[in-house]
Amino acid sequence: MRETIGGRGVLEGAFALLEALDEHGGQAGLAQLVRTTGLPKTTAHRLLDQLADLGAVERAGRGYRIGSRVFRLGRYWQPELRDLAKEWLPVLSARMRASLVLVVPREGRALVAAGAVLPADDVPVWPGSPLPPGTAAGRLLAAHHPALAEPDTDALEIRAAGFAAESETIAEGLGCAAVAVRSPDGRVGAALAAVLPARRDPVSAVAALTSTARSFGAALAESSRPNRAG
């Protein structure tokens, strides 16, 4: 990329740095960001300084991390989904004794929309963050959305079964099951996943997840309808 960039190039460079921070878990050093984005070092440093002045990133030691302003703006992403998730997920999480994550397909990836995490579980849930490859939710969405950058040879099997499951694929000691959240016309708009201790068969969560996903999808469709009152 050119050393001098302007207009759209500045925006592309800034967003490339934010995406790179996300890829590195929310925090990275300048050298890592330069390698990931391909930006010249001086350009990356200048853009990071500007992003820091705006609160979009924060300086963390000798590196940078995603700033509080981005987090605040992100709270308004997928508002209908997140509002319903706040109402539904904690109740089901307590009932199932499992952490729950709601995931949506966006920008060719499976992105976290919301979650309810048990205190004992070390499950990072950041709205807008992409799931790592191999998750049950990511595989389920990929089975229904071929454009997602996570092809799965078991797509036909997942669609036929109606769920995806894995055990200790992502993290030692944890398993996961995911089911589809469908719109009234049958399209898969999201995945609802339960994170369980590996000693519990993840398939045991499928019935409760499926029932909740069906009700959640109906409630989401109802909340999305235009208000005809008045």
C-alpha positions in Angstrom: 0.0 0.0 0.0 1.2 3.5 -0.8 2.9 5.4 2.0 0.6 8.4 1.5 -3.1 7.5 1.6 -6.2 9.6 1.6 -9.9 9.6 1.5 -11.2 6.1 1.2 -7.6 4.7 1.7 -7.5 6.2 5.2 -10.7 4.5 6.1 -9.6 1.2 4.6 -6.3 1.4 6.5 -8.0 2.3 9.8 -10.5 -0.6 9.5 -7.7 -3.0 8.4 -6.0 -2.2 11.7 -9.1 -2.7 13.7 -9.7 -6.0 11.9 -6.1 -7.0 12.6 -6.5 -6.2 16.3 -9.6 -8.4 16.4 -7.7 -11.3 14.7 -5.1 -11.0 17.4 -7.6 -11.3 20.2 -8.1 -7.6 20.7 -4.5 -6.6 21.4 -1.3 -6.6 19.4 2.0 -4.9 18.8 2.8 -2.5 16.0 5.0 -5.1 14.2 2.2 -7.7 14.3 -0.3 -5.2 12.9 2.1 -4.2 10.1 2.6 -7.8 9.1 -1.1 -8.6 9.2 -2.3 -5.5 7.3 0.6 -5.0 4.9 0.5 -1.3 5.8 3.9 0.6 5.9 5.1 0.9 9.4 4.9 4.7 9.4 1.4 4.7 8.0 0.2 2.1 10.5 1.7 4.1 13.4 0.1 7.3 12.2 -3.3 5.7 11.8 -3.1 4.0 15.2 -2.2 7.4 16.8 -5.3 8.9 15.2 -7.5 6.0 16.2 -6.1 6.3 19.8 -7.0 10.0 19.8 -10.6 9.1 18.9 -10.8 6.3 21.5 -11.2 3.6 18.9 -7.9 2.0 20.1 -6.0 2.3 23.3 -2.3 2.0 23.9 -1.4 -1.0 26.0 2.2 -1.1 27.0 4.2 -1.3 23.8 1.1 -2.3 21.8 -2.5 -1.4 21.1 -5.9 -2.9 21.9 -9.4 -2.2 20.8 -10.8 0.9 22.5 -13.9 1.5 24.6 -15.5 3.7 21.9 -15.6 0.7 19.5 -17.2 -1.4 22.2 -19.8 1.3 22.9 -20.7 1.6 19.3 -20.8 -2.2 19.0 -23.6 -2.4 21.6 -26.0 -1.2 19.0 -25.1 -3.9 16.4 -28.0 -6.4 15.9 -30.3 -4.6 18.5 -33.3 -6.9 18.0 -31.3 -10.0 18.4 -29.4 -8.7 21.4 -32.4 -7.4 23.2 -34.2 -10.7 22.8 -31.0 -12.6 23.8 -30.8 -10.6 27.0 -34.3 -11.8 27.9 -34.0 -15.4 26.8 -30.4 -16.6 27.2 -29.9 -16.1 30.9 -33.0 -18.1 31.8 -32.1 -21.0 29.6 -28.4 -20.8 30.7 -29.4 -21.2 34.3 -31.9 -24.0 33.5 -29.3 -26.0 31.4 -26.3 -25.1 33.6 -24.4 -24.2 30.5 -23.0 -21.0 28.8 -25.0 -20.0 25.7 -23.8 -18.1 22.6 -25.9 -16.7 19.8 -24.0 -16.5 16.5 -25.0 -14.9 13.1 -23.5 -15.2 9.6 -22.2 -11.8 8.5 -19.4 -10.7 6.1 -18.6 -14.3 5.2 -17.9 -15.3 8.8 -19.7 -16.6 11.9 -19.9 -13.7 14.3 -20.9 -13.6 18.0 -24.1 -11.6 18.5 -24.7 -12.2 22.2 -24.2 -14.7 25.0 -24.9 -15.7 28.6 -21.8 -17.1 30.2 -21.6 -18.9 33.5 -19.1 -17.5 36.0 -17.2 -20.8 36.1 -16.7 -21.0 32.3 -13.8 -19.2 30.6 -15.7 -18.4 27.4 -15.0 -15.0 25.8 -18.2 -13.5 24.3 -17.6 -10.3 22.5 -20.4 -9.1 20.2 -19.1 -8.8 16.6 -16.1 -11.1 17.2 -15.6 -14.0 14.8 -15.7 -17.6 16.0 -12.5 -19.7 15.5 -12.7 -22.5 12.9 -14.2 -25.8 14.1 -16.9 -24.5 16.5 -20.2 -26.3 16.4 -22.0 -23.0 15.7 -19.7 -22.1 12.9 -20.0 -25.5 11.3 -23.8 -25.4 11.6 -24.0 -22.0 9.9 -21.6 -23.0 7.2 -23.8 -26.0 6.4 -26.6 -23.6 5.7 -24.6 -20.7 4.3 -21.9 -21.9 1.8 -20.6 -18.4 1.5 -19.1 -18.6 5.0 -15.4 -19.1 5.0 -15.6 -22.4 6.9 -16.4 -25.3 4.6 -17.4 -28.5 6.3 -17.4 -32.0 4.7 -20.2 -32.9 7.1 -22.6 -30.2 5.8 -25.2 -32.7 4.5 -25.1 -34.6 7.8 -25.5 -31.5 9.9 -28.4 -30.3 7.8 -30.1 -33.7 8.1 -29.5 -34.0 11.9 -30.5 -30.4 12.6 -27.5 -29.7 14.9 -23.7 -29.7 15.1 -21.6 -30.9 18.1 -18.0 -31.1 19.1 -16.0 -32.1 22.1 -12.7 -30.5 23.1 -12.1 -29.3 19.6 -11.8 -25.7 20.6 -10.8 -25.8 24.2 -9.7 -28.6 26.5 -12.4 -29.7 28.9 -15.3 -28.1 26.9 -17.8 -29.4 24.4 -20.4 -27.6 22.4 -23.7 -28.2 20.6 -25.5 -25.8 18.2 -28.9 -25.7 16.6 -30.4 -23.3 14.0 -32.5 -20.3 14.7 -34.9 -20.1 11.7 -37.1 -17.3 10.4 -40.8 -18.1 9.6 -39.9 -19.0 6.0 -37.4 -21.6 7.2 -34.2 -19.7 6.5 -31.4 -20.1 9.1 -30.6 -16.7 10.4 -28.5 -17.6 13.4 -27.2 -20.4 15.5 -27.8 -21.0 19.2 -24.9 -22.9 20.9 -24.4 -24.4 24.4 -21.0 -24.7 25.9 -20.7 -27.7 28.2 -18.1 -29.5 30.3 -16.6 -32.3 28.1 -17.9 -34.9 30.6 -21.4 -34.0 29.5 -22.5 -35.3 26.1 -23.1 -32.1 24.0 -25.9 -33.9 22.2 -27.8 -34.0 25.5 -28.4 -30.2 25.1 -29.9 -30.4 21.6 -33.6 -30.9 22.7 -33.6 -27.9 25.0 -31.7 -25.8 22.5 -34.0 -26.7 19.6 -37.1 -25.8 21.6 -35.7 -22.5 22.7 -34.4 -21.7 19.2 -37.8 -22.3 17.7 -39.5 -19.9 20.2 -36.6 -17.4 19.9 -37.0 -17.4 16.1 -40.8 -16.7 16.4 -40.2 -13.9 18.9 -37.6 -12.3 16.7 -39.9 -12.4 13.7 -42.6 -10.8 15.8 -40.3 -8.1 17.1 -39.1 -7.3 13.6 -42.6 -6.7 12.2 -43.5 -3.0 11.6 -45.8 -1.5 14.3 -49.1 -1.1 12.6 -50.7 0.6 15.6 -52.0 4.1 15.1 
